[in-house]
Each structure stands twice: as C-alpha cells, then as structure tokens.
Amino acid sequence: MTDTMPDRAVNADRFRQALAVHAAGVVVITAQNGGVPVGLTATSFTSVSLEPPLVSFYVDRASTTWPWLATADHFAVNVLTSEQSELATRFARKGIDRFAEPTSWRAGELGAPLLSDVSAHLICLPYERVDVGDHILVVGLVAEVDVHHPGRPLLYHQGAFGRFTAHP
C-alpha cells in the first residue's frame, strides 16, 4: 500500500452489493487443450485497444478451468445473446461436462470450441497476463472476428441474467 491509500478496504459483502447494481455483458471463454474443450462464463469482458485490437477478461485464481485455459495457444470469446442464460449458467457450474448436450458447439478453424447461436466469436491469441488481487487479468490479441446475430446481449445484474431494452 502507498501512503495515500486507506489502512483498510471495504467489506467484501458490501463491495459485492455495490458491484451488483452495475450491469455487465456475458461471454463464455473457450479453448481446447490437448484435445479437451474447456470454458468458463465471464462478466468482466471488455475491449482494451483498437491498435492493436485487444480485449480482456478476469479469471479467479482459484478457477479449476484456468490452468487449462492458461496453457492454450488461443481462445475464443463467445458473446452470448439474451436467449442464452442457460448456457451462461452451465459454463459457470463446477463438476459438469459443460460441452455435453444440450450445449451445441463446433471446433473452430484453429481448434477452439465455438458455441452455436451466439452474437459473435472473437478468436484471440494470448497477449498479456497480470496478477491483480485474487484474479488474473487476461488480455488477448484479436486475430479473427465473426459477427453472427447482432441482437440483444445477455446481461448480468443483481445476481441474475437479463436483457437490454433500448430507450425509445
């Protein structure tokens, strides 16, 4: 800590309450490692830079999926539609085969699993990783983009999935 920082941080539960009022987009990050497809749900996805084209997400250090993703040579960002809350929930669960039925997917040109009926796929090469608190910031260089269904996004707000409704 620096001299300008307070001696204590806010309580974790209070911090979660404050963050819950912020809506976040929902993606599923997928990769294939040693022929095994892996993936996880992320609500921390964001664009970083246009030149070069960079995106990022955070992953909990305790994630059991992260070691598999960390050693993959590329990953896919699957941007979910407002109709895919069950898919987001599936990829957030532990101890299940996330790629088994009813998950619909295909291997991309480079091998990363591409989920069906998403708004877009971004194929990324690992660019940078930074340890930040109890998470890892993962930055990817976007090598390929396919926009499929640019409809309404899936959002996460106050502990639940929902939809975006535009103002008239």
Helices and strands as residue ranges (DSSP letters): H 12-20, E 24-25, E 27-33, E 36-42, E 46-49, E 54-60, H 66-70, E 75-79, H 85-92, E 105-107, E 113-115, E 120-132, E 135-147, E 154-157, E 160-163
